[in-house]
C-alpha cells in the first residue's frame, strides 16, 4: 500500500490505525474502502455519528487545498492602514472578529494583521494616547492557494498562528483562511446528527417542524411541501434564505418566507449547512404580513 493510502503517516500512526481497522473488520485497500468500512462500523454501532463525521472530515482535509475553503478577498473584513481610529472601531465592533487584515492601497496588498485586543488601550480616554496603526501591526503569514489543508493545519499548530493570507501566483492577496476554517472541515458539518437517511434532504420532525439540508433545491423543496417558490431566481433554499435576510445568515437567525419560517441551525463563514423549517399557521402568516 502506498503512502497516500489509509496506512500512510508515521509508524506509530499506521500501527494505531491497523489496530482500529482490525476491530472494525479488516484493512481496506484504498480510501473508498476505508470510508465504507467506517460507515459499516457506524451501522453496527461501533462508531457514533459524530465520530464517523470527524473521521471522514479528517480524511477529506488531506485532499483539500487552501483555495477550496478560503474566504475570498472580496468578502474579507479589512481595515485600512491609514484609517483613523474612529473609522476602525465600528468595523471591529460590528464584525466581532479578533483579527483583521490591514491593507495598503487596495485589498490585494495586505501589509499586516491588526488584533482587536490591541485597540483596548485606545478605548478609554483616547486623548491620552495617540493612535498609530504602524505600532500595532503584526506580521501576516502568507500561504499559496495550492497548499494542502493538512499541511497548513500542522503549520498553524507549530507557529500558533490562527490566520493566514492566501496569495495568488502574482503575490496579491486572494483571500484568507483561519485555523477555524480548517477545523470546520473536520467537525463543522455533521448532517447525520439529525438522522438523515442516505439520499434524503428533508426530514420531518413533527406535524409542522422539519429539518432540511441547505443545499436542497427549490424544485425538491416545492415538490415536498407543495410550495411555489420560483426556481429561476435561486437554485437552493440556502439562496432563498440568504436573499430574504439580505446577507449570509449566521447560526440562529430566522426569517419568514411565505408560509414557512426558516431558522439557521448550522452555518460557517461561507455558507449555510442546515435549516429548521416550520410551517406557519394561518394566524402566524397573517400576523407576519400585517407587520409594517
Secondary structure, 3 states (H helix, E strand, C coil): CCCCCCCCCCHHHHHHHHHHHHHHCCCCCCHHHHHHHHHHHHHCCCCCHHHHHHHHHHHHHCCCEHHHHCEEHHHCCEEECCCCHHHHHHHHHHHCCCEEEEECCCCCCEEEEEEHHHHHHHCCCHHHCCCCHHHHCECCCEEECCCEHHHHHHHHHHHCCCEEEEECCCCCEEEEEEHHHHHHHHHCCCHHHHCCCCCCCEEECCCCEEEEECCCEHHHHHHHHCCCCCCCCCCEHHHHHHHHHCCCCCCCCEEEECCEEEEEEEECCCCEEEEEEEECCHHHHHHHHHCC
